[in-house]
């Protein structure tokens, strides 16, 4: 098992467990439900990533790559949804979240077309790494906009909160957002034949 397959399996287990733990602590809380939904997208993306990395044929690798991208589409959308609920701003941005999920559904559909993924081929140490389709870069730019919206919302709220506990919660969320986003973003240069390992 390669490092990338192992790390995906570890991510799947960690995010799955975290989502379950948070959800069962309060199954009626919108905050807990939204965080569990975010963890579910991470779990599904990670387990699909793991299967993609251990695939032994081009067809299987391509299939699981498309599945993992269909789940990856929703990671920043579910996170933004969670951030707005956490900050008490969900009602204010309800339409934005609704449109984000529509964008996610359309993008998940496009993941199964050549507009997103042309195919897989040998790149660096990977036997089956994707080559991006014509719509992948515009999608990726919008995808990162969801992440930036989350970051900006957290930073804006940081100056407004009154208690040290709330400030610390936001700081931890910002730190986790930066780490997770930067780690996830390293998957994409190689899609465009930029020789950077994820």
Secondary structure, 3 states (H helix, E strand, C coil): CCHHHHHHHHHHHHHHHHHHHHHHHCCCCHHHHHHHHHHHHHHHHHHHHHHHHCCCCHHHHHHHHHHHHHHHHHHHHHHHHHHHHHCCCCCCCHHHHHHHHHHHHHHHHHCCCCCCEEEEEEECCEEEEEEECCCHHHHHHHHHHHHHHHHHHHHHHHCCCCCHHHHHHHHHHHHHHHHHHHHHHCCCHHHHCCCCCC
